[in-house]
Amino acid sequence: MPPSYKKIGLVAVYFGPWPEWTPLFFESCRWNPSIDWFLFADHDPDSPPPPNVHLTIIDFGRYKQRAEDTLQVAIPSWDPYKLCDIRPMFGVIHADELAGYHYFGWCDLDVVFGDIRRFYDSAVLRHLVVSSHEERIAGHFTLIENSDEGRHLFERVANWRILVGKEKYCGLDEVAFSTLFLGPWPGHRWKSRIMRNFRPLWWRSQFQEQYSTPYFNRPWTDGTWHHPDEWYWREGKLTNNRNGDRQFLYLHFMNFRSSRYRIPRFGLKAPWESLANVNHVDHSAIESGFKIGPYGFAPLG
């Protein structure tokens, strides 16, 4: 890693059966060797992670206890999804793992990464917070400066202890945390554009739309609603069938696999909900690249 690179450590917490696409997620991490992932899960995946993905096996109860002891707040929920609320607190919960890193952050596992350093270079990594959405903190990939200020930003959310202590997931990571930078209407682009000008933290942060999530409620790069329906990953580079050779930071394929946030103009049902299997890429063929579309994951032809 060149000395000018700022070190990035990403945290992901996952409990339960590993998804079919785990080997493809791991491969996209492997092609970002200057970035480390700290993954906490309750059992080993079938496919071993690459050297830059550091896996800790821990059951949900023990992990929850670690978070509670660090934050001094009881987390009453036994739903692992609730842990998304504590993502802005990963810097203090995982201070030991993240020691020596310039930035910490989080990511989902229903993503495939492109060349992260191509997008998040030294010019970007001078900000306090870096989000891949324009109008909110992105729950699927956000970076925060690993400084005392950055680690404790969550404490500026006035009711953070109450939100953490609720039984159900409250969107603290995406909604409440976003208000520190964008005002009281995160997710509403025009209101956020007005309010952010009055937020000192916004001026020190980068909220740039990376078009990571197709079939969501925003126009595509050309301003139309014609979102790409096929994506291509090869040797750490991510492209699609709408933007030619343009590379993308990552693909968050949430709306291929679930209808929960898929907007009606793209069809009410996510295509993968009708599939028995979504990963059709043999392990030996992963390095040759793969494509992602309504059919799931398939080898590049």
C-alpha positions in Angstrom: 0.0 0.0 0.0 1.5 3.4 -1.0 2.4 5.5 2.0 -0.1 8.2 0.9 -3.0 5.8 1.2 -5.1 6.3 4.3 -6.0 3.0 5.9 -9.6 2.0 5.9 -11.2 -0.6 8.2 -14.8 -1.7 7.5 -16.9 -3.5 10.0 -19.8 -5.9 9.1 -21.9 -8.0 11.5 -23.8 -11.0 10.2 -25.6 -13.7 12.1 -27.5 -16.6 10.6 -27.1 -18.7 7.4 -24.6 -17.2 5.0 -26.2 -16.0 1.7 -25.5 -17.8 -1.5 -23.5 -14.9 -2.9 -20.9 -14.8 0.0 -18.0 -16.2 -2.2 -18.7 -13.4 -4.7 -18.8 -10.7 -2.0 -15.4 -12.1 -0.7 -13.9 -12.0 -4.2 -14.8 -8.3 -4.6 -13.1 -7.7 -1.2 -10.0 -9.6 -2.3 -9.6 -7.2 -5.2 -9.4 -4.3 -2.8 -6.3 -5.5 -0.9 -5.4 -2.1 0.7 -8.7 -2.2 2.6 -9.5 -4.4 5.5 -12.9 -5.9 6.6 -13.6 -7.0 10.1 -16.5 -9.4 9.9 -18.3 -10.8 13.0 -20.5 -13.9 12.5 -21.7 -16.9 14.4 -20.2 -19.6 12.2 -17.7 -20.1 9.4 -18.8 -19.6 5.8 -18.4 -22.5 3.3 -16.0 -20.3 1.3 -13.0 -19.1 3.2 -12.5 -15.3 3.2 -9.5 -13.6 1.6 -6.6 -12.4 3.8 -8.0 -8.8 4.1 -11.3 -10.1 5.5 -10.7 -10.8 9.2 -13.4 -13.1 10.5 -14.3 -13.3 14.2 -16.7 -16.1 15.2 -18.9 -14.9 18.0 -22.5 -15.7 18.9 -25.2 -13.0 18.8 -25.6 -12.8 22.6 -21.9 -12.2 23.2 -21.6 -9.6 20.5 -24.7 -7.8 21.8 -23.1 -7.9 25.3 -19.9 -6.3 23.9 -21.9 -3.5 22.4 -23.9 -2.9 25.6 -20.9 -2.9 27.8 -19.1 -0.4 25.5 -22.1 1.9 25.1 -23.6 1.5 28.6 -27.0 1.0 27.0 -29.2 -2.1 27.1 -30.2 -3.5 23.7 -33.4 -5.4 24.4 -33.9 -6.8 20.9 -32.8 -10.3 19.9 -33.2 -9.5 16.2 -29.8 -9.2 14.6 -31.2 -6.5 12.3 -31.4 -4.2 15.3 -27.6 -4.0 15.2 -27.8 -1.8 12.2 -28.8 1.0 14.6 -25.3 0.9 16.2 -23.3 1.2 13.1 -22.2 4.8 13.8 -20.8 3.5 17.1 -18.6 0.9 15.5 -15.6 3.2 16.0 -15.9 2.9 19.8 -17.2 -0.7 19.9 -14.3 -1.9 17.7 -11.7 0.5 18.8 -9.2 -2.3 19.4 -9.6 -3.8 15.9 -9.6 -0.3 14.2 -6.5 1.1 16.0 -4.1 2.5 13.4 -6.8 3.0 10.7 -7.5 6.5 9.4 -11.1 5.7 8.6 -13.7 3.2 9.9 -17.0 2.4 8.3 -19.5 -0.3 7.7 -21.1 -2.2 4.8 -23.8 -4.6 4.0 -23.2 -8.1 2.6 -25.6 -7.8 -0.3 -23.1 -5.8 -2.2 -20.3 -6.4 -4.8 -17.5 -3.9 -4.7 -15.7 -2.4 -7.6 -12.3 -0.5 -7.3 -12.9 1.4 -4.0 -9.7 3.4 -4.2 -10.6 4.6 -7.7 -13.4 6.6 -6.1 -12.2 7.2 -2.6 -8.8 8.6 -3.2 -6.7 11.0 -1.1 -8.8 14.0 -2.2 -11.9 12.3 -0.8 -10.3 10.9 2.3 -9.8 14.3 3.9 -13.5 14.6 4.9 -15.0 13.8 8.3 -17.7 11.6 6.8 -18.0 10.0 3.3 -21.4 8.7 2.2 -22.2 7.1 -1.1 -25.7 8.7 -1.2 -26.4 12.4 -1.8 -29.3 12.8 0.6 -28.5 10.5 3.5 -25.9 8.4 5.3 -25.8 5.1 3.4 -26.5 2.1 5.5 -24.8 -0.2 3.0 -21.4 1.7 2.8 -20.2 4.8 4.8 -16.8 5.9 6.0 -16.0 8.0 9.1 -12.7 9.5 10.1 -11.2 7.4 12.9 -10.5 10.4 15.1 -11.9 11.1 18.5 -14.4 13.4 16.9 -15.4 10.9 14.3 -15.8 8.0 16.7 -18.1 10.0 19.0 -20.2 11.8 16.3 -23.1 9.6 17.2 -23.3 11.2 20.6 -24.5 14.4 18.9 -27.8 12.6 18.1 -29.8 13.9 21.1 -31.8 10.8 21.7 -29.3 8.1 20.6 -29.6 6.2 23.9 -33.4 6.0 23.6 -33.1 4.8 20.0 -30.5 2.1 20.8 -32.7 1.0 23.7 -35.8 0.4 21.5 -36.9 -3.1 20.7 -37.1 -2.6 16.9 -34.6 -1.2 14.4 -35.1 2.6 14.3 -32.9 3.6 11.3 -30.5 5.5 13.6 -27.7 4.8 11.1 -29.5 6.2 8.1 -32.1 8.7 9.4 -31.2 10.1 12.9 -27.5 10.1 12.2 -28.1 11.8 8.8 -29.8 14.8 10.5 -26.5 15.9 11.9 -25.3 16.7 8.4 -28.5 17.3 6.3 -31.1 18.6 8.6 -34.4 17.1 9.7 -35.4 15.7 6.3 -32.8 13.2 5.2 -34.0 11.3 2.1 -35.8 14.3 0.7 -33.3 15.7 -1.8 -34.5 19.2 -2.3 -35.1 19.8 1.4 -31.7 18.3 2.3 -30.0 20.6 -0.3 -31.5 23.6 1.5 -30.9 22.5 5.1 -27.4 21.2 4.6 -26.1 24.7 4.0 -26.8 25.5 7.6 -25.1 22.4 9.0 -21.4 22.9 9.7 -20.8 19.1 9.7 -22.0 18.9 6.1 -19.3 21.3 4.9 -16.7 18.9 6.3 -18.2 15.8 4.7 -18.9 14.3 1.3 -22.3 13.2 0.3 -21.9 12.2 -3.3 -24.4 9.9 -5.1 -22.5 6.8 -6.4 -25.6 5.2 -8.0 -25.0 1.9 -6.2 -28.6 0.8 -5.8 -30.8 0.3 -8.9 -34.6 0.2 -8.8 -34.6 2.7 -5.9 -36.5 6.0 -5.8 -34.0 8.2 -7.7 -33.3 8.7 -11.4 -30.2 7.1 -12.9 -27.1 8.9 -14.0 -28.7 10.4 -17.1 -31.7 11.7 -15.2 -34.1 9.1 -16.6 -35.7 6.2 -14.9 -34.0 3.7 -17.1 -31.9 1.8 -14.6 -29.4 -0.9 -15.6 -30.7 -4.4 -15.3 -27.4 -6.2 -15.7 -24.0 -5.6 -14.0 -20.6 -7.0 -14.8 -17.7 -7.7 -12.4 -14.3 -8.6 -13.7 -10.9 -8.3 -11.9 -12.1 -5.7 -9.5 -13.9 -3.5 -12.0 -17.7 -3.1 -11.9 -19.7 -1.9 -14.9 -23.3 -2.3 -16.2 -25.3 -2.4 -19.4 -26.4 1.2 -19.3 -23.2 3.1 -18.8 -20.7 1.6 -21.1 -17.2 1.4 -19.7 -18.0 3.7 -16.7 -17.0 2.0 -13.5 -19.0 2.1 -10.3 -18.0 2.0 -6.6 -20.2 -1.0 -5.8 -23.5 -2.6 -6.5 -26.1 -2.9 -3.8 -28.4 -5.5 -5.2 -31.1 -5.2 -2.5 -33.8 -4.6 -5.0 -33.0 -7.6 -7.1 -33.5 -9.9 -4.1 -36.3 -8.2 -2.1 -39.4 -6.1 -2.9 -39.3 -4.3 0.4 -37.7 -1.1 -0.9 -38.3 -1.6 -4.6 -40.4 1.2 -6.1 -43.6 0.2 -8.1 -42.4 1.7 -11.4 -39.9 -1.1 -11.7 -42.4 -3.9 -10.8 -43.8 -4.8 -7.4 -41.9 -8.1 -7.1 -38.1 -8.5 -7.0 -37.0 -11.1 -9.6 -34.9 -13.2 -7.1 -37.9 -13.9 -5.0 -39.1 -16.4 -7.6 -35.7 -18.1 -7.9 -34.8 -21.3 -6.0 -31.1 -20.4 -6.4 -29.4 -17.1 -7.3 -25.7 -18.1 -7.5 -24.9 -20.0 -10.6 -21.1 -19.2 -10.6 -18.9 -22.2 -9.8 -16.2 -21.5 -7.3 -13.5 -22.3 -9.8 -14.9 -19.7 -12.2 -15.3 -16.8 -9.8 -11.9 -15.2 -10.7 -12.9 -15.1 -14.4 -15.7 -12.7 -13.5 -19.5 -12.8 -13.2 -22.6 -10.9 -14.1 -25.6 -9.9 -11.9 -29.1 -9.6 -13.2 -32.8 -10.8 -12.8 -31.5 -14.3 -13.1 -29.1 -13.9 -10.1 -25.3 -14.4 -10.5 -23.9 -16.1 -13.6 -20.5 -16.5 -15.2 -19.4 -14.0 -17.8 -20.1 -15.4 -21.2 
